[in-house]
């Protein structure tokens, strides 16, 4: 594996920034960091319900034959 000088420099800069922080600050940041939030619009919900209904109806039709 090849390691380039700029990679070493980047890691050293990151280490220096993190080393200056207090451990309690790092823990507080983890607690405050929100997770990924996904919102589905009403139109998307409607399309999903219609698609699910369509597949269920088609499955019933195929099973009836």
Biopython code that builds the backbone (N, CA, C, O; Angstrom):
import numpy as np
from Bio.PDB.StructureBuilder import StructureBuilder

atoms = [
    (1, "UNK", "N", (0.849, -1.160, 0.000)),
    (1, "UNK", "CA", (0.000, 0.000, 0.000)),
    (1, "UNK", "C", (0.901, 1.230, 0.000)),
    (1, "UNK", "O", (1.904, 1.285, 0.711)),
    (2, "UNK", "N", (0.524, 2.209, -0.808)),
    (2, "UNK", "CA", (1.302, 3.427, -0.918)),
    (2, "UNK", "C", (0.645, 4.533, -0.097)),
    (2, "UNK", "O", (-0.566, 4.741, -0.168)),
    (3, "UNK", "N", (1.446, 5.220, 0.665)),
    (3, "UNK", "CA", (0.959, 6.351, 1.453)),
    (3, "UNK", "C", (1.675, 7.595, 0.952)),
    (3, "UNK", "O", (2.904, 7.652, 0.925)),
    (4, "UNK", "N", (0.897, 8.582, 0.561)),
    (4, "UNK", "CA", (1.463, 9.805, 0.028)),
    (4, "UNK", "C", (1.653, 10.835, 1.139)),
    (4, "UNK", "O", (0.951, 10.793, 2.150)),
    (5, "UNK", "N", (2.597, 11.759, 0.959)),
    (5, "UNK", "CA", (2.868, 12.762, 2.004)),
    (5, "UNK", "C", (1.659, 13.615, 2.376)),
    (5, "UNK", "O", (1.482, 13.947, 3.547)),
    (6, "UNK", "N", (0.826, 13.974, 1.403)),
    (6, "UNK", "CA", (-0.325, 14.809, 1.739)),
    (6, "UNK", "C", (-1.320, 14.055, 2.624)),
    (6, "UNK", "O", (-2.049, 14.674, 3.399)),
    (7, "UNK", "N", (-1.355, 12.732, 2.515)),
    (7, "UNK", "CA", (-2.234, 11.954, 3.385)),
    (7, "UNK", "C", (-1.737, 12.001, 4.829)),
    (7, "UNK", "O", (-2.528, 12.105, 5.767)),
    (8, "UNK", "N", (-0.432, 11.925, 4.992)),
    (8, "UNK", "CA", (0.140, 11.994, 6.338)),
    (8, "UNK", "C", (-0.139, 13.368, 6.936)),
    (8, "UNK", "O", (-0.480, 13.481, 8.114)),
    (9, "UNK", "N", (0.005, 14.397, 6.131)),
    (9, "UNK", "CA", (-0.266, 15.753, 6.598)),
    (9, "UNK", "C", (-1.709, 15.927, 7.015)),
    (9, "UNK", "O", (-1.989, 16.565, 8.030)),
    (10, "UNK", "N", (-2.646, 15.360, 6.233)),
    (10, "UNK", "CA", (-4.076, 15.456, 6.574)),
    (10, "UNK", "C", (-4.374, 14.772, 7.895)),
    (10, "UNK", "O", (-5.124, 15.303, 8.714)),
    (11, "UNK", "N", (-3.797, 13.610, 8.107)),
    (11, "UNK", "CA", (-4.026, 12.874, 9.348)),
    (11, "UNK", "C", (-3.436, 13.637, 10.527)),
    (11, "UNK", "O", (-4.037, 13.678, 11.601)),
    (12, "UNK", "N", (-2.281, 14.232, 10.340)),
    (12, "UNK", "CA", (-1.663, 14.997, 11.423)),
    (12, "UNK", "C", (-2.504, 16.226, 11.772)),
    (12, "UNK", "O", (-2.654, 16.558, 12.948)),
    (13, "UNK", "N", (-3.049, 16.900, 10.768)),
    (13, "UNK", "CA", (-3.909, 18.055, 11.037)),
    (13, "UNK", "C", (-5.160, 17.638, 11.804)),
    (13, "UNK", "O", (-5.565, 18.309, 12.753)),
    (14, "UNK", "N", (-5.767, 16.531, 11.392)),
    (14, "UNK", "CA", (-6.953, 16.038, 12.087)),
    (14, "UNK", "C", (-6.622, 15.671, 13.524)),
    (14, "UNK", "O", (-7.365, 16.020, 14.442)),
    (15, "UNK", "N", (-5.513, 14.971, 13.726)),
    (15, "UNK", "CA", (-5.113, 14.582, 15.076)),
    (15, "UNK", "C", (-4.908, 15.813, 15.954)),
    (15, "UNK", "O", (-5.342, 15.835, 17.106)),
    (16, "UNK", "N", (-4.253, 16.829, 15.419)),
    (16, "UNK", "CA", (-3.996, 18.046, 16.193)),
    (16, "UNK", "C", (-5.293, 18.754, 16.567)),
    (16, "UNK", "O", (-5.412, 19.279, 17.674)),
    (17, "UNK", "N", (-6.267, 18.774, 15.658)),
    (17, "UNK", "CA", (-7.547, 19.405, 15.977)),
    (17, "UNK", "C", (-8.293, 18.634, 17.057)),
    (17, "UNK", "O", (-8.852, 19.233, 17.975)),
    (18, "UNK", "N", (-8.304, 17.318, 16.954)),
    (18, "UNK", "CA", (-9.022, 16.493, 17.929)),
    (18, "UNK", "C", (-8.301, 16.492, 19.270)),
    (18, "UNK", "O", (-8.948, 16.447, 20.316)),
    (19, "UNK", "N", (-6.996, 16.542, 19.258)),
    (19, "UNK", "CA", (-6.232, 16.519, 20.504)),
    (19, "UNK", "C", (-6.496, 17.762, 21.346)),
    (19, "UNK", "O", (-6.393, 17.708, 22.571)),
    (20, "UNK", "N", (-6.834, 18.878, 20.709)),
    (20, "UNK", "CA", (-7.099, 20.114, 21.438)),
    (20, "UNK", "C", (-8.460, 20.104, 22.127)),
    (20, "UNK", "O", (-8.685, 20.873, 23.061)),
    (21, "UNK", "N", (-9.360, 19.250, 21.680)),
    (21, "UNK", "CA", (-10.703, 19.205, 22.250)),
    (21, "UNK", "C", (-10.708, 18.387, 23.537)),
    (21, "UNK", "O", (-9.934, 17.443, 23.696)),
    (22, "UNK", "N", (-11.582, 18.764, 24.433)),
    (22, "UNK", "CA", (-11.763, 18.010, 25.668)),
    (22, "UNK", "C", (-12.628, 16.784, 25.362)),
    (22, "UNK", "O", (-13.520, 16.855, 24.517)),
    (23, "UNK", "N", (-12.376, 15.668, 26.037)),
    (23, "UNK", "CA", (-13.194, 14.465, 25.805)),
    (23, "UNK", "C", (-14.674, 14.699, 26.066)),
    (23, "UNK", "O", (-15.520, 14.142, 25.368)),
    (24, "UNK", "N", (-14.995, 15.516, 27.064)),
    (24, "UNK", "CA", (-16.406, 15.773, 27.365)),
    (24, "UNK", "C", (-17.077, 16.507, 26.207)),
    (24, "UNK", "O", (-18.263, 16.297, 25.953)),
    (25, "UNK", "N", (-16.343, 17.357, 25.505)),
    (25, "UNK", "CA", (-16.889, 18.071, 24.356)),
    (25, "UNK", "C", (-17.243, 17.091, 23.239)),
    (25, "UNK", "O", (-18.274, 17.230, 22.582)),
    (26, "UNK", "N", (-16.385, 16.111, 23.035)),
    (26, "UNK", "CA", (-16.650, 15.118, 21.995)),
    (26, "UNK", "C", (-17.902, 14.314, 22.308)),
    (26, "UNK", "O", (-18.705, 14.034, 21.419)),
    (27, "UNK", "N", (-18.070, 13.938, 23.593)),
    (27, "UNK", "CA", (-19.252, 13.174, 23.981)),
    (27, "UNK", "C", (-20.517, 13.998, 23.823)),
    (27, "UNK", "O", (-21.543, 13.470, 23.395)),
    (28, "UNK", "N", (-20.466, 15.289, 24.162)),
    (28, "UNK", "CA", (-21.628, 16.148, 24.014)),
    (28, "UNK", "C", (-22.020, 16.286, 22.556)),
    (28, "UNK", "O", (-23.208, 16.307, 22.232)),
    (29, "UNK", "N", (-21.047, 16.379, 21.683)),
    (29, "UNK", "CA", (-21.330, 16.504, 20.249)),
    (29, "UNK", "C", (-22.013, 15.257, 19.713)),
    (29, "UNK", "O", (-22.903, 15.353, 18.868)),
    (30, "UNK", "N", (-21.606, 14.090, 20.193)),
    (30, "UNK", "CA", (-22.236, 12.848, 19.737)),
    (30, "UNK", "C", (-23.689, 12.780, 20.161)),
    (30, "UNK", "O", (-24.537, 12.305, 19.405)),
    (31, "UNK", "N", (-23.986, 13.252, 21.373)),
    (31, "UNK", "CA", (-25.358, 13.225, 21.867)),
    (31, "UNK", "C", (-26.245, 14.199, 21.108)),
    (31, "UNK", "O", (-27.424, 13.921, 20.889)),
    (32, "UNK", "N", (-25.696, 15.327, 20.708)),
    (32, "UNK", "CA", (-26.468, 16.354, 20.047)),
    (32, "UNK", "C", (-26.632, 16.103, 18.560)),
    (32, "UNK", "O", (-27.538, 16.658, 17.939)),
    (33, "UNK", "N", (-25.789, 15.295, 17.987)),
    (33, "UNK", "CA", (-25.826, 15.065, 16.545)),
    (33, "UNK", "C", (-27.121, 14.338, 16.176)),
    (33, "UNK", "O", (-27.348, 13.212, 16.618)),
    (34, "UNK", "N", (-27.959, 14.974, 15.376)),
    (34, "UNK", "CA", (-29.202, 14.304, 14.974)),
    (34, "UNK", "C", (-28.918, 13.224, 13.935)),
    (34, "UNK", "O", (-27.975, 13.320, 13.149)),
    (35, "UNK", "N", (-29.744, 12.215, 13.955)),
    (35, "UNK", "CA", (-29.613, 11.161, 12.959)),
    (35, "UNK", "C", (-30.195, 11.613, 11.640)),
    (35, "UNK", "O", (-30.739, 12.713, 11.540)),
    (36, "UNK", "N", (-30.088, 10.795, 10.654)),
    (36, "UNK", "CA", (-30.670, 11.121, 9.365)),
    (36, "UNK", "C", (-32.188, 11.130, 9.475)),
    (36, "UNK", "O", (-32.787, 10.220, 10.048)),
    (37, "UNK", "N", (-32.788, 12.151, 8.926)),
    (37, "UNK", "CA", (-34.231, 12.295, 8.984)),
    (37, "UNK", "C", (-34.780, 12.214, 7.567)),
    (37, "UNK", "O", (-34.339, 12.933, 6.671)),
    (38, "UNK", "N", (-35.737, 11.337, 7.384)),
    (38, "UNK", "CA", (-36.351, 11.174, 6.077)),
    (38, "UNK", "C", (-37.831, 11.483, 6.217)),
    (38, "UNK", "O", (-38.513, 10.933, 7.081)),
    (39, "UNK", "N", (-38.317, 12.363, 5.364)),
    (39, "UNK", "CA", (-39.737, 12.674, 5.360)),
    (39, "UNK", "C", (-40.310, 12.291, 4.010)),
    (39, "UNK", "O", (-39.701, 12.536, 2.968)),
    (40, "UNK", "N", (-41.470, 11.696, 4.041)),
    (40, "UNK", "CA", (-42.138, 11.266, 2.819)),
    (40, "UNK", "C", (-43.341, 12.172, 2.615)),
    (40, "UNK", "O", (-44.166, 12.346, 3.512)),
    (41, "UNK", "N", (-43.425, 12.739, 1.436)),
    (41, "UNK", "CA", (-44.523, 13.655, 1.159)),
    (41, "UNK", "C", (-45.840, 12.885, 1.062)),
    (41, "UNK", "O", (-45.857, 11.666, 0.894)),
    (42, "UNK", "N", (-46.934, 13.625, 1.173)),
    (42, "UNK", "CA", (-48.257, 13.002, 1.072)),
    (42, "UNK", "C", (-48.459, 12.367, -0.293)),
    (42, "UNK", "O", (-49.062, 11.300, -0.406)),
    (43, "UNK", "N", (-47.955, 13.023, -1.326)),
    (43, "UNK", "CA", (-48.091, 12.484, -2.680)),
    (43, "UNK", "C", (-47.336, 11.159, -2.824)),
    (43, "UNK", "O", (-47.832, 10.225, -3.455)),
    (44, "UNK", "N", (-46.149, 11.081, -2.245)),
    (44, "UNK", "CA", (-45.367, 9.849, -2.292)),
    (44, "UNK", "C", (-46.072, 8.726, -1.531)),
    (44, "UNK", "O", (-46.084, 7.582, -1.984)),
    (45, "UNK", "N", (-46.661, 9.054, -0.370)),
    (45, "UNK", "CA", (-47.404, 8.054, 0.402)),
    (45, "UNK", "C", (-48.589, 7.538, -0.414)),
    (45, "UNK", "O", (-48.866, 6.339, -0.438)),
    (46, "UNK", "N", (-49.281, 8.461, -1.078)),
    (46, "UNK", "CA", (-50.432, 8.089, -1.893)),
    (46, "UNK", "C", (-49.998, 7.163, -3.024)),
    (46, "UNK", "O", (-50.654, 6.155, -3.284)),
    (47, "UNK", "N", (-48.899, 7.495, -3.697)),
    (47, "UNK", "CA", (-48.401, 6.656, -4.788)),
    (47, "UNK", "C", (-47.999, 5.279, -4.277)),
    (47, "UNK", "O", (-48.232, 4.276, -4.951)),
    (48, "UNK", "N", (-47.400, 5.223, -3.098)),
    (48, "UNK", "CA", (-46.986, 3.935, -2.533)),
    (48, "UNK", "C", (-48.195, 3.069, -2.222)),
    (48, "UNK", "O", (-48.192, 1.870, -2.503)),
    (49, "UNK", "N", (-49.240, 3.676, -1.639)),
    (49, "UNK", "CA", (-50.453, 2.929, -1.313)),
    (49, "UNK", "C", (-51.121, 2.417, -2.587)),
    (49, "UNK", "O", (-51.566, 1.271, -2.645)),
    (50, "UNK", "N", (-51.190, 3.275, -3.607)),
    (50, "UNK", "CA", (-51.803, 2.861, -4.868)),
    (50, "UNK", "C", (-51.012, 1.736, -5.536)),
    (50, "UNK", "O", (-51.596, 0.795, -6.075)),
    (51, "UNK", "N", (-49.701, 1.834, -5.499)),
    (51, "UNK", "CA", (-48.873, 0.780, -6.093)),
    (51, "UNK", "C", (-49.042, -0.541, -5.345)),
    (51, "UNK", "O", (-49.106, -1.606, -5.958)),
    (52, "UNK", "N", (-49.113, -0.462, -4.014)),
    (52, "UNK", "CA", (-49.300, -1.671, -3.220)),
    (52, "UNK", "C", (-50.674, -2.286, -3.499)),
    (52, "UNK", "O", (-50.798, -3.504, -3.621)),
    (53, "UNK", "N", (-51.700, -1.446, -3.597)),
    (53, "UNK", "CA", (-53.039, -1.946, -3.887)),
    (53, "UNK", "C", (-53.081, -2.595, -5.264)),
    (53, "UNK", "O", (-53.714, -3.635, -5.450)),
    (54, "UNK", "N", (-52.409, -1.981, -6.217)),
    (54, "UNK", "CA", (-52.377, -2.525, -7.579)),
    (54, "UNK", "C", (-51.729, -3.909, -7.601)),
    (54, "UNK", "O", (-52.239, -4.821, -8.253)),
    (55, "UNK", "N", (-50.606, -4.070, -6.891)),
    (55, "UNK", "CA", (-49.940, -5.375, -6.883)),
    (55, "UNK", "C", (-50.790, -6.429, -6.177)),
    (55, "UNK", "O", (-50.807, -7.590, -6.588)),
    (56, "UNK", "N", (-51.499, -6.030, -5.111)),
    (56, "UNK", "CA", (-52.355, -6.987, -4.414)),
    (56, "UNK", "C", (-53.536, -7.412, -5.284)),
    (56, "UNK", "O", (-53.901, -8.587, -5.300)),
    (57, "UNK", "N", (-54.132, -6.472, -6.001)),
    (57, "UNK", "CA", (-55.257, -6.794, -6.873)),
    (57, "UNK", "C", (-54.798, -7.710, -7.998)),
    (57, "UNK", "O", (-55.477, -8.685, -8.321)),
    (58, "UNK", "N", (-53.655, -7.405, -8.595)),
    (58, "UNK", "CA", (-53.148, -8.249, -9.667)),
    (58, "UNK", "C", (-52.811, -9.659, -9.157)),
    (58, "UNK", "O", (-53.012, -10.644, -9.868)),
    (59, "UNK", "N", (-52.303, -9.747, -7.936)),
    (59, "UNK", "CA", (-52.001, -11.068, -7.370)),
    (59, "UNK", "C", (-53.269, -11.873, -7.142)),
    (59, "UNK", "O", (-53.288, -13.081, -7.378)),
    (60, "UNK", "N", (-54.328, -11.217, -6.686)),
    (60, "UNK", "CA", (-55.609, -11.907, -6.484)),
    (60, "UNK", "C", (-56.204, -12.373, -7.813)),
    (60, "UNK", "O", (-56.759, -13.468, -7.903)),
    (61, "UNK", "N", (-56.085, -11.540, -8.833)),
    (61, "UNK", "CA", (-56.602, -11.903, -10.156)),
    (61, "UNK", "C", (-55.836, -13.117, -10.693)),
    (61, "UNK", "O", (-56.443, -14.041, -11.235)),
    (62, "UNK", "N", (-54.532, -13.119, -10.546)),
    (62, "UNK", "CA", (-53.728, -14.230, -11.054)),
    (62, "UNK", "C", (-54.021, -15.520, -10.278)),
    (62, "UNK", "O", (-54.022, -16.603, -10.863)),
    (63, "UNK", "N", (-54.266, -15.415, -8.988)),
    (63, "UNK", "CA", (-54.564, -16.592, -8.171)),
    (63, "UNK", "C", (-55.969, -17.136, -8.416)),
    (63, "UNK", "O", (-56.218, -18.318, -8.176)),
    (64, "UNK", "N", (-56.882, -16.304, -8.884)),
    (64, "UNK", "CA", (-58.259, -16.722, -9.121)),
    (64, "UNK", "C", (-58.378, -17.637, -10.333)),
    (64, "UNK", "O", (-59.316, -18.430, -10.415)),
    (65, "UNK", "N", (-57.461, -17.543, -11.256)),
    (65, "UNK", "CA", (-57.558, -18.340, -12.489)),
    (65, "UNK", "C", (-57.185, -19.766, -12.281)),
    (65, "UNK", "O", (-57.218, -20.556, -13.224)),
]
sb = StructureBuilder()
sb.init_structure("model")
sb.init_model(0)
sb.init_chain("A")
sb.init_seg("    ")
for serial, (resi, resn, name, xyz) in enumerate(atoms, 1):
    if name == "N":
        sb.init_residue(resn, " ", resi, " ")
    sb.init_atom(name, np.array(xyz, "f"), 0.0, 1.0, " ", f" {name:<3s}", serial, name[0])
structure = sb.get_structure()
